[in-house]
Amino acid sequence: MNRPEARAVVAEIVRRLRDPSFAEEQRSLGVVTFNGEQQRLIENLLDEQRRSYPELEPFFDKDRWHEPVFVKNLENVQGDERDAIIFSVAVGPDPTGRPVSTVSSLNKDGGHRRLNVAITRARRELLVFASLRPEQIDLGRTRAQGVRDFKHFLEFADRGARALAEAFAPTGGDVESPFEAAVMAGLQARGWIVHTQIGVSGFRIDLGIVHPDAPGRYLAGVECDGATYHSSATARDRDRLREHVLSDLGWRIRRVWSTEWWTNAEGALAKLDQRLVEDLEADRARAAAASPIDVAVEPKVVEQDWDEPTAQPEVAPPVVEMLSEPANDPEPVTEVVLQRLYADPALPVTSPAPRPEAEDDVQVYRIADLNDLGRPVEPGRFYDASYRPTLSAMVDYVLSVEGPIYEELLIRRIARAHGIQRVGPLVRDAIAAQIDASVARTEDDGRPVLWPRGEEPRTSYPHRPANAAVRSHSDTPMPELVGIAITLPSNASEAERAKMIGQRLGLSRIESAARARFEKASQLARQSAAS
């Protein structure tokens, strides 16, 4: 069972059923899980939501709705169809992140047929909720057709039709020459995991180097070219085209020549090993640069927005909802835990904390520590209806400490306190719904700014100094930038004042986007002073 995933599925069901267009357009909805345990968990959580929202009952009654909502598993869903199907995978990596090779009943004989049944129940739309990524399924450890097809299906759901061409898998073939065997042995001696004869898009790659950080995908492909390759212009032309196709599909192709190998095997191996090390370092640097902690824009894959309209919904690829909550839920699944899920405890109301003031009356910016709120942060209850008062209290607390603050930053702050690193529409809506309507908000180039309760929005707000590690200049709301600009010499040009603002924020270099914001702040400060 996967409780975070089950809660996310139930939240999506409720969201859809409460949408007036669901009834107006006479839609239908079903849920398919990989196993009976996940099915029963979703049913139990859904029962709680049905008690909270009695208006949903008609959608579950066959006498009042043409196609009532169902929750079934792979073994008993055959023959049922709905307009939209939500597919809960449940399977995920272990707490160490170790890739999986066993995916429920897909490893058994006929697993691929069960998968086919599950993914063909939807007439118009299929949503896949998964706690693992395609590369976390290691095809090198299983030959089950069901697992292979499931991995390729997740890739298709993630990237669309392009993934069909990019799909790869070990063919099980052995090395085709003593030269390939020697290169493979040399790479293995240097610690690389090597697969032979990788099939991809109608081609075969001699050796696939398994990525050390993601055993479900390859770092690079190694081609072992013999002496005949040099003497054949036709072979070279054909191989250049082949390499171009593979490169377009995301493969790095590294070559080792038989002539060089037999002349100086150790030198050729060292050169190849160095290229692979450089590839690995480049991958790790790219992954670090794309870390969600440093990225303000929501990644496309993780928690995909399935509300985005498509031109042809009947052929659009299914959407994968990647959950980033901790997979190792410390609490065992017991009746006690389920009873707690249904409970609606009388939570104490916590008053917002006083805003901190420095000794010299210059307020500094600090990140709200939700542990100071006096309520436990419970990631496992994030989607529970009974947890909403806690989320509401967290919203008020962050506003009291950090406001004015961009709405997206407030949501990110609360999400990360619950171990959710990537914020998608489901998480965003759950938190945004707890922002009280009385909270004042303004717009800053399309980014909503939320103000503390009781404070009226204004053009200028005293700047709260902060280390760049605490708050970046891009997360400093415009009223604070105006607060800086007001203190600057009025006889300086906008460009000079923008540079001064950057210096006040600790920037040694100002990029064009930041410069435009700073100049706008300077202009607003002049207008404010003139009025």
C-alpha positions as CSV (number, residue, x, y, z in Angstrom):
1,M,0.0,0.0,0.0
2,N,1.0,3.6,-0.7
3,R,-0.9,5.9,1.6
4,P,0.5,9.3,0.3
5,E,-0.4,8.2,-3.3
6,A,-3.9,7.0,-2.1
7,R,-4.6,10.4,-0.5
8,A,-3.5,12.2,-3.6
9,V,-5.8,10.0,-5.7
10,V,-8.8,10.6,-3.4
11,A,-8.2,14.4,-3.4
12,E,-8.3,14.3,-7.2
13,I,-11.5,12.3,-7.2
14,V,-13.1,14.8,-4.9
15,R,-11.9,17.7,-6.9
16,R,-13.3,16.3,-10.1
17,L,-16.7,15.3,-8.6
18,R,-17.2,18.7,-7.0
19,D,-16.5,20.5,-10.3
20,P,-19.9,21.6,-11.7
21,S,-18.9,20.6,-15.2
22,F,-18.6,17.0,-14.2
23,A,-22.4,16.8,-13.7
24,E,-23.2,19.2,-16.5
25,E,-21.3,17.2,-19.0
26,Q,-22.5,13.8,-17.6
27,R,-18.9,12.6,-17.2
28,S,-17.9,9.3,-15.6
29,L,-14.9,8.3,-13.5
30,G,-13.2,5.1,-12.4
31,V,-10.1,4.1,-10.4
32,V,-7.8,1.2,-11.1
33,T,-5.1,0.0,-8.7
34,F,-2.4,-2.7,-9.0
35,N,-3.6,-4.7,-6.1
36,G,-6.5,-5.2,-3.7
37,E,-4.8,-3.6,-0.7
38,Q,-4.4,-0.3,-2.5
39,Q,-8.0,-0.6,-3.7
40,R,-9.3,-1.0,-0.2
41,L,-7.2,1.9,1.2
42,I,-8.5,4.2,-1.5
43,E,-12.1,3.1,-0.8
44,N,-11.7,3.8,2.9
45,L,-10.2,7.2,2.4
46,L,-12.9,8.0,-0.2
47,D,-15.6,6.9,2.3
48,E,-14.4,9.6,4.7
49,Q,-14.5,12.3,2.0
50,R,-18.1,11.2,1.0
51,R,-19.1,11.8,4.6
52,S,-17.5,15.3,4.5
53,Y,-19.2,16.0,1.1
54,P,-22.7,14.4,1.0
55,E,-23.3,16.1,-2.3
56,L,-21.0,13.5,-3.9
57,E,-23.3,10.5,-3.1
58,P,-25.3,10.5,-6.4
59,F,-22.1,9.9,-8.3
60,F,-21.7,6.5,-6.5
61,D,-25.3,5.4,-6.8
62,K,-26.1,3.4,-10.0
63,D,-29.8,4.4,-9.6
64,R,-28.9,8.1,-9.7
65,W,-25.9,8.2,-12.0
66,H,-25.5,6.6,-15.4
67,E,-22.0,5.3,-14.7
68,P,-21.2,5.4,-11.0
69,V,-17.6,5.9,-9.8
70,F,-15.8,2.6,-9.2
71,V,-12.6,1.6,-7.5
72,K,-11.2,-1.8,-8.7
73,N,-7.9,-3.6,-9.2
74,L,-6.1,-5.3,-12.1
75,E,-7.8,-8.6,-11.4
76,N,-11.5,-7.5,-11.5
77,V,-11.6,-4.4,-13.8
78,Q,-11.9,-6.2,-17.1
79,G,-15.0,-5.1,-19.0
80,D,-15.5,-1.8,-17.1
81,E,-14.9,1.5,-18.9
82,R,-15.3,5.2,-17.9
83,D,-14.6,8.5,-19.6
84,A,-11.7,9.1,-17.2
85,I,-9.6,6.5,-15.4
86,I,-7.2,7.2,-12.5
87,F,-4.5,4.6,-12.3
88,S,-2.8,4.2,-8.9
89,V,0.6,2.3,-9.3
90,A,1.4,2.2,-5.5
91,V,4.7,0.5,-6.1
92,G,7.8,2.7,-5.4
93,P,11.5,2.5,-4.5
94,D,12.4,1.5,-1.0
95,P,13.5,4.2,1.5
96,T,17.1,4.1,0.1
97,G,15.8,4.9,-3.4
98,R,16.9,1.5,-4.7
99,P,15.3,0.9,-8.1
100,V,12.6,-1.8,-8.5
101,S,12.4,-4.8,-10.7
102,T,9.2,-6.3,-9.2
103,V,6.0,-4.4,-10.0
104,S,3.1,-6.1,-8.4
105,S,1.6,-8.9,-10.5
106,L,3.3,-7.7,-13.7
107,N,6.2,-10.0,-13.0
108,K,4.0,-13.1,-13.3
109,D,3.0,-14.9,-16.4
110,G,0.5,-12.8,-18.3
111,G,1.5,-9.6,-16.5
112,H,1.6,-7.7,-19.7
113,R,-2.0,-8.7,-20.4
114,R,-3.1,-7.4,-17.0
115,L,-1.4,-4.1,-17.8
116,N,-3.1,-3.9,-21.1
117,V,-6.5,-4.3,-19.4
118,A,-5.7,-1.6,-16.9
119,I,-4.6,1.1,-19.4
120,T,-7.4,0.5,-21.8
121,R,-10.3,1.2,-19.5
122,A,-10.4,5.0,-20.3
123,R,-12.4,6.4,-23.2
124,R,-11.0,9.9,-23.1
125,E,-8.4,10.4,-20.4
126,L,-6.0,8.4,-18.3
127,L,-4.2,9.8,-15.2
128,V,-1.4,7.8,-13.8
129,F,-0.4,8.4,-10.2
130,A,3.1,7.0,-9.5
131,S,5.7,7.3,-6.8
132,L,8.5,6.2,-9.0
133,R,10.0,7.4,-12.3
134,P,10.6,5.2,-15.3
135,E,14.3,5.2,-14.8
136,Q,13.8,3.7,-11.3
137,I,12.6,0.5,-13.0
138,D,15.7,-1.7,-13.7
139,L,15.0,-3.9,-16.7
140,G,18.5,-5.4,-16.2
141,R,17.2,-7.3,-13.2
142,T,14.1,-8.8,-14.8
143,R,12.9,-10.2,-18.1
144,A,9.2,-10.0,-17.3
145,Q,7.4,-8.5,-20.4
146,G,4.8,-6.9,-18.1
147,V,7.5,-4.9,-16.2
148,R,9.2,-3.9,-19.5
149,D,5.9,-2.7,-21.0
150,F,5.0,-0.9,-17.8
151,K,8.3,1.0,-17.9
152,H,7.8,2.0,-21.5
153,F,4.2,3.0,-20.7
154,L,5.4,5.4,-17.9
155,E,7.9,6.9,-20.4
156,F,5.1,7.4,-22.9
157,A,2.9,9.0,-20.2
158,D,5.7,11.3,-19.3
159,R,7.0,12.3,-22.7
160,G,4.4,11.4,-25.2
161,A,4.9,9.6,-28.5
162,R,8.6,10.4,-28.6
163,A,9.2,8.0,-25.8
164,L,8.1,5.1,-28.1
165,A,11.1,5.7,-30.3
166,E,13.4,6.3,-27.3
167,A,12.4,3.1,-25.6
168,F,15.3,0.7,-24.9
169,A,15.9,-2.6,-23.2
170,P,18.6,-5.2,-23.0
171,T,18.0,-7.8,-25.7
172,G,19.7,-10.6,-23.8
173,G,22.2,-11.0,-26.6
174,D,25.8,-11.8,-25.9
175,V,28.9,-9.9,-27.1
176,E,29.5,-10.5,-30.8
177,S,33.3,-10.6,-30.9
178,P,36.3,-11.1,-28.6
179,F,37.0,-7.4,-29.0
180,E,33.7,-6.5,-27.4
181,A,34.3,-9.1,-24.7
182,A,37.7,-7.5,-23.9
183,V,36.3,-4.0,-23.8
184,M,33.4,-5.1,-21.5
185,A,35.8,-6.9,-19.2
186,G,38.0,-3.8,-19.0
187,L,35.1,-1.5,-18.2
188,Q,33.8,-3.9,-15.5
189,A,37.2,-4.0,-13.9
190,R,37.0,-0.3,-13.5
191,G,33.7,-0.5,-11.7
192,W,31.2,0.1,-14.5
193,I,28.1,-2.1,-14.9
194,V,27.8,-3.1,-18.5
195,H,24.9,-4.6,-20.4
196,T,25.3,-6.1,-23.9
197,Q,23.3,-5.6,-27.1
198,I,20.9,-2.8,-26.1
199,G,17.9,-2.6,-28.5
200,V,16.7,1.0,-29.2
201,S,14.6,2.3,-32.1
202,G,15.4,-0.5,-34.4
203,F,19.2,-0.4,-33.7
204,R,21.4,-2.3,-31.4
205,I,24.1,-0.7,-29.2
206,D,27.1,-3.0,-28.5
207,L,27.5,-2.1,-24.8
208,G,25.3,-0.1,-22.5
209,I,26.9,1.6,-19.5
210,V,24.4,1.5,-16.6
211,H,24.1,5.0,-14.9
212,P,25.5,4.6,-11.4
213,D,22.9,7.1,-10.0
214,A,19.9,5.6,-11.9
215,P,20.3,1.9,-12.7
216,G,17.1,2.0,-14.8
217,R,18.8,4.0,-17.5
218,Y,22.1,4.2,-19.3
219,L,24.9,6.7,-18.9
220,A,26.2,6.1,-22.5
221,G,26.5,3.5,-25.2
222,V,29.8,2.1,-26.3
223,E,30.4,1.0,-29.9
224,C,33.3,-1.3,-30.6
225,D,34.4,-0.7,-34.2
226,G,36.6,-3.2,-36.0
227,A,39.2,-2.8,-38.8
228,T,36.6,-3.3,-41.6
229,Y,34.9,-0.1,-40.4
230,H,37.8,2.0,-41.6
231,S,37.9,0.6,-45.0
232,S,34.2,1.0,-45.8
233,A,32.9,4.4,-46.8
234,T,29.4,3.1,-47.0
235,A,29.6,1.7,-43.5
236,R,30.9,5.0,-42.2
237,D,28.1,6.9,-43.9
238,R,25.4,4.5,-42.5
239,D,26.9,4.7,-39.0
240,R,27.0,8.4,-39.0
241,L,23.3,8.5,-39.7
242,R,22.7,5.8,-37.1
243,E,24.7,7.8,-34.5
244,H,22.8,11.0,-35.4
245,V,19.4,9.2,-34.8
246,L,20.6,7.8,-31.5
247,S,22.0,11.2,-30.4
248,D,18.6,12.8,-31.2
249,L,17.1,10.1,-28.9
250,G,19.3,11.2,-26.0
251,W,22.1,8.7,-26.3
252,R,25.7,9.5,-25.8
253,I,27.7,7.2,-28.1
254,R,31.4,6.6,-27.2
255,R,33.6,4.6,-29.6
256,V,36.6,2.5,-29.1
257,W,38.6,1.3,-32.1
258,S,40.0,-2.2,-32.4
259,T,43.2,-1.0,-34.0
260,E,43.9,1.3,-31.1
261,W,42.8,-1.4,-28.6
262,W,45.2,-4.0,-29.9
263,T,48.1,-1.5,-30.1
264,N,47.6,0.0,-26.6
265,A,44.6,-1.6,-24.8
266,E,45.4,0.1,-21.4
267,G,45.6,3.5,-23.0
268,A,42.4,3.0,-25.0
269,L,40.6,1.8,-21.9
270,A,41.8,4.8,-19.8
271,K,40.6,7.2,-22.5
272,L,37.2,5.5,-22.6
273,D,36.9,5.4,-18.9
274,Q,37.8,9.1,-18.7
275,R,35.1,10.0,-21.2
276,L,32.5,8.1,-19.1
277,V,33.6,9.8,-15.9
278,E,33.2,13.2,-17.6
279,D,29.8,12.1,-18.8
280,L,28.8,11.2,-15.2
281,E,30.1,14.4,-13.8
282,A,28.2,16.4,-16.4
283,D,25.0,14.5,-15.5
284,R,25.5,15.2,-11.8
285,A,26.2,18.9,-12.4
286,R,23.1,19.2,-14.5
287,A,21.0,17.4,-11.9
288,A,22.4,19.7,-9.2
289,A,21.6,22.8,-11.2
290,A,18.1,21.5,-11.8
291,S,17.5,20.8,-8.2
292,P,13.9,21.8,-7.2
293,I,15.3,23.6,-4.2
294,D,16.8,26.2,-6.5
295,V,14.1,26.2,-9.2
296,A,11.1,28.5,-8.8
297,V,9.4,27.2,-12.0
298,E,7.4,24.0,-11.6
299,P,9.0,21.1,-13.4
300,K,6.8,19.7,-16.1
301,V,6.9,16.0,-15.2
302,V,6.5,16.0,-11.5
303,E,2.9,16.5,-10.5
304,Q,1.8,17.3,-14.0
305,D,-1.2,19.6,-14.6
306,W,-3.8,17.3,-16.0
307,D,-6.3,20.2,-16.2
308,E,-4.5,21.7,-19.2
309,P,-6.7,21.2,-22.3
310,T,-5.5,19.1,-25.1
311,A,-6.6,19.4,-28.7
312,Q,-7.4,15.7,-29.0
313,P,-8.1,14.3,-25.5
314,E,-8.9,10.9,-27.0
315,V,-5.4,10.4,-28.2
316,A,-3.4,12.6,-25.8
317,P,-0.8,10.7,-23.8
318,P,-1.8,9.8,-20.2
319,V,-0.5,12.1,-17.5
320,V,1.8,10.9,-14.7
321,E,1.4,12.4,-11.3
322,M,4.8,11.9,-9.6
323,L,4.5,12.1,-5.9
324,S,7.5,13.3,-4.0
325,E,6.3,12.6,-0.4
326,P,8.5,10.2,1.7
327,A,7.9,6.6,0.7
328,N,9.0,5.3,4.1
329,D,5.9,6.1,6.1
330,P,7.0,5.3,9.7
331,E,3.6,4.3,10.9
332,P,2.4,0.7,10.3
333,V,-1.0,0.3,8.6
334,T,-3.2,-0.6,11.4
335,E,-6.8,-0.1,12.4
336,V,-5.7,2.5,14.9
337,V,-4.1,4.6,12.1
338,L,-7.2,4.3,9.9
339,Q,-9.3,5.4,12.9
340,R,-7.1,8.4,13.3
341,L,-7.5,9.3,9.6
342,Y,-11.3,9.4,10.1
343,A,-11.0,11.5,13.3
344,D,-11.7,15.2,13.4
345,P,-9.8,16.3,16.5
346,A,-10.6,19.7,18.0
347,L,-7.3,21.4,17.1
348,P,-6.3,24.4,19.2
349,V,-6.3,27.7,17.4
350,T,-2.8,29.3,17.4
351,S,-2.4,33.0,17.2
352,P,0.1,34.3,14.7
353,A,3.6,34.9,16.2
354,P,4.7,38.5,16.7
355,R,6.9,39.8,13.9
356,P,10.6,39.8,14.9
357,E,12.4,43.1,15.3
358,A,16.1,43.7,15.4
359,E,17.6,45.7,18.1
360,D,18.1,48.7,15.9
361,D,14.4,48.6,14.8
362,V,15.4,47.3,11.4
363,Q,13.4,44.2,10.7
364,V,15.3,41.3,9.2
365,Y,13.8,38.7,7.1
366,R,13.7,35.2,8.5
367,I,12.1,32.0,7.3
368,A,9.1,30.8,9.4
369,D,9.9,27.7,11.3
370,L,6.6,25.7,11.4
371,N,7.9,23.8,14.4
372,D,7.4,27.0,16.4
373,L,3.7,26.8,15.6
374,G,3.0,24.3,18.4
375,R,1.3,21.8,16.1
376,P,2.9,18.6,14.7
377,V,3.8,18.6,11.0
378,E,2.3,15.4,9.7
379,P,3.2,14.6,6.0
380,G,1.0,11.5,6.1
381,R,-2.1,13.5,6.8
382,F,-1.5,16.3,4.2
383,Y,-4.5,15.5,2.1
384,D,-6.9,14.6,5.0
385,A,-9.9,16.8,5.5
386,S,-9.3,16.8,9.2
387,Y,-5.8,18.3,8.6
388,R,-7.1,21.4,6.9
389,P,-7.2,23.5,10.1
390,T,-3.5,22.8,10.6
391,L,-2.7,23.9,7.1
392,S,-4.7,27.0,7.6
393,A,-2.8,27.8,10.8
394,M,0.5,27.3,8.9
395,V,-0.6,29.7,6.2
396,D,-1.4,32.4,8.8
397,Y,1.9,31.7,10.6
398,V,4.0,32.1,7.5
399,L,2.2,35.3,6.6
400,S,2.8,36.7,10.1
401,V,6.5,36.0,9.9
402,E,7.3,36.4,6.3
403,G,4.6,38.6,4.7
404,P,4.4,40.3,2.4
405,I,5.4,37.2,0.5
406,Y,4.8,35.8,-2.9
407,E,2.0,33.2,-2.9
408,E,4.1,30.6,-4.6
409,L,6.8,31.0,-2.0
410,L,4.4,30.5,0.8
411,I,3.0,27.4,-0.8
412,R,6.5,26.0,-1.4
413,R,7.4,26.7,2.2
414,I,4.5,24.7,3.6
415,A,4.9,21.9,1.0
416,R,8.6,21.4,1.8
417,A,7.9,21.3,5.5
418,H,5.8,18.2,4.6
419,G,8.7,16.7,2.6
420,I,7.1,17.6,-0.8
421,Q,9.9,19.1,-2.9
422,R,8.0,19.5,-6.2
423,V,4.8,21.5,-6.0
424,G,2.2,20.6,-8.6
425,P,-1.5,21.6,-8.9
426,L,-2.8,19.1,-6.4
427,V,-0.4,20.3,-3.6
428,R,-0.8,23.9,-4.6
429,D,-4.6,23.7,-4.5
430,A,-4.6,22.0,-1.1
431,I,-2.6,24.8,0.5
432,A,-4.1,27.7,-1.5
433,A,-7.5,26.7,-0.3
434,Q,-6.5,27.5,3.2
435,I,-5.6,31.1,2.5
436,D,-8.4,33.1,4.1
437,A,-10.4,35.4,1.8
438,S,-9.7,38.3,4.1
439,V,-5.9,38.2,3.3
440,A,-5.0,41.2,1.1
441,R,-3.2,40.4,-2.1
442,T,-1.5,42.4,-4.8
443,E,0.0,41.5,-8.2
444,D,3.7,41.8,-9.1
445,D,4.1,41.1,-12.9
446,G,1.5,38.3,-12.6
447,R,2.9,36.9,-9.3
448,P,0.4,37.3,-6.4
449,V,1.8,38.9,-3.3
450,L,0.1,38.0,0.0
451,W,0.0,40.5,3.0
452,P,-0.2,39.7,6.7
453,R,-3.6,39.8,8.2
454,G,-4.6,43.3,9.1
455,E,-2.0,45.0,6.9
456,E,-3.1,47.1,4.0
457,P,-1.1,46.7,0.8
458,R,1.1,49.6,-0.1
459,T,3.6,50.5,-2.8
460,S,6.6,50.8,-0.5
461,Y,7.5,48.5,2.3
462,P,10.6,48.6,4.5
463,H,13.3,46.2,3.2
464,R,14.1,43.3,5.4
465,P,17.7,42.3,4.8
466,A,18.5,38.6,4.3
467,N,21.3,36.4,3.2
468,A,20.9,35.1,-0.3
469,A,20.7,31.6,1.1
470,V,17.7,32.7,3.1
471,R,15.9,34.6,0.4
472,S,17.0,35.3,-3.2
473,H,16.5,38.7,-4.8
474,S,13.8,37.2,-7.1
475,D,11.8,36.3,-4.1
476,T,12.0,39.8,-2.6
477,P,8.6,41.4,-3.4
478,M,8.4,44.6,-5.3
479,P,7.3,46.8,-2.4
480,E,10.5,46.0,-0.5
481,L,12.6,46.9,-3.6
482,V,10.7,50.2,-3.7
483,G,11.5,50.5,0.0
484,I,15.2,50.3,-0.9
485,A,14.9,52.7,-3.9
486,I,13.3,55.4,-1.8
487,T,16.5,55.6,0.3
488,L,18.7,56.1,-2.8
489,P,20.0,59.5,-4.2
490,S,17.3,61.0,-6.4
491,N,19.8,62.6,-8.8
492,A,21.2,59.2,-9.9
493,S,20.0,57.6,-13.1
494,E,17.7,54.6,-13.1
495,A,20.6,52.4,-14.2
496,E,22.7,53.7,-11.4
497,R,19.9,53.2,-8.8
498,A,19.3,49.7,-10.1
499,K,22.9,48.9,-9.5
500,M,22.7,50.3,-6.0
501,I,19.6,48.1,-5.3
502,G,21.6,45.1,-6.5
503,Q,24.5,46.0,-4.2
504,R,22.1,46.4,-1.3
505,L,20.9,42.9,-2.0
506,G,24.4,41.5,-2.1
507,L,24.6,41.0,-5.9
508,S,28.0,41.3,-7.6
509,R,26.5,40.9,-11.1
510,I,23.0,41.9,-12.2
511,E,21.3,40.0,-15.0
512,S,18.9,41.7,-17.4
513,A,15.7,40.4,-15.8
514,A,16.8,41.6,-12.3
515,R,17.9,44.9,-13.7
516,A,14.5,45.5,-15.3
517,R,12.8,44.7,-11.9
518,F,15.2,47.1,-10.0
519,E,14.6,49.9,-12.5
520,K,10.9,49.4,-12.2
521,A,11.3,49.7,-8.4
522,S,13.3,52.9,-8.9
523,Q,10.5,54.4,-11.1
524,L,7.8,53.4,-8.6
525,A,9.8,55.0,-5.8
526,R,10.1,58.3,-7.7
527,Q,6.3,58.2,-8.4
528,S,5.7,57.5,-4.7
529,A,7.9,60.4,-3.6
530,A,6.2,62.8,-6.1
531,S,2.8,62.0,-4.8
